[in-house]
Amino acid sequence: MKNFKNIDHIGIAVPDLDAAVKTYTTLLGKAPEHFEEVAEQKAKTAFFAVDDTNLELLQSTSPDGPIGKYIEKNGGRGGIHHICVQVENIEAVLEDYKKQGIQLIDEKPRKGAHGKMIAFVHPKSTGGVLLELSQEISH
């Protein structure tokens, strides 16, 4: 049993975070609830809560980061980068996926935004969608 809790967020790559924040503030009628730079991912983020899910806007802080590479491959445009599903036990899910032959980008979880543990499943195993797994860390 995977113990999926909910869709945590949808990651949207953007070439200009400030411009995207202005656009989404207009679209959603509110400002982002959280900004964060995630050095490990070479990205700056802004989160907009939409009920129990978030829209995560991501701008690369380096052309060689995952978001920078995505935007370059996408002709300088942004777009939906990934969908994140929250799980109860990320290590157990990754172990189960490995046993089933599902291709992983991360075999071990690492630190992501909001101090959560994250790992990515390769799009080759998900029909072309980059899937992020996320687990909240107990404090």
Helices and strands as residue ranges (DSSP letters): E 4-13, H 17-28, E 34-38, G 39-41, E 43-50, E 53-60, H 66-73, E 79-87, H 90-99, E 110-111, G 113-115, E 117-121, G 123-125, E 131-135
